[in-house]
Amino acid sequence: MKDVWNRLRLLFAHGVGTLVSADKVQVRVLDGEPLNNIRRVEPYGFSYRPKPGCQTYLLFPSGDRSYGVALVIGDKRYQMELEEGEVALHDDENNYVHIKRGGIIEVKAATKVIADTPLFETTHDVKIGGNLEVVGTSLTVNGKNVSDSHTHTSNAPGSPTSGVL
């Protein structure tokens, strides 16, 4: 019975990731034991590359420490504060996609957001930055509506009113 209990204790471990590659992680477990070439497992459609110092939660099939799998790799150093039920995708540079309560999706990028799509249509409110807003088919820039019926008047020679966009 003692052998069974010892094997069960060897099934799981957690520690700190010291070297991280695309498919493996080196981990220092709590007793200081270094474990090399631990395979990383990622959910389908989601890829990430944690930084050294990340928390790793390991599984060793049959309690064999020569073969391990990192089931979860987390890093509380970069964790976002979320309300109950909210979801976010984020990095260590404070870039994020935050799905908030009430149907609001907030995106923050340090330099730019690129949407590669042949067609962008919306029937909902979309706000970009603080100065560009698309509401249905109405476009507002710096608080001014520039949709189909938007015109400008001028004191300059020629037509005093610009044509519609």
Secondary structure as UniProt FT lines:
FT   HELIX           2..9
FT   STRAND          12..20
FT   STRAND          24..29
FT   TURN            30..31
FT   STRAND          34..40
FT   TURN            44..45
FT   TURN            52..53
FT   STRAND          55..59
FT   HELIX           61..63
FT   TURN            65..66
FT   STRAND          69..74
FT   HELIX           76..78
FT   TURN            84..85
FT   STRAND          87..90
FT   TURN            92..93
FT   STRAND          96..99
FT   TURN            101..102
FT   STRAND          105..108
FT   STRAND          125..128
FT   TURN            129..131
FT   STRAND          132..135
FT   TURN            136..137
FT   STRAND          138..141
FT   TURN            142..143
FT   STRAND          144..145
FT   TURN            148..149
//
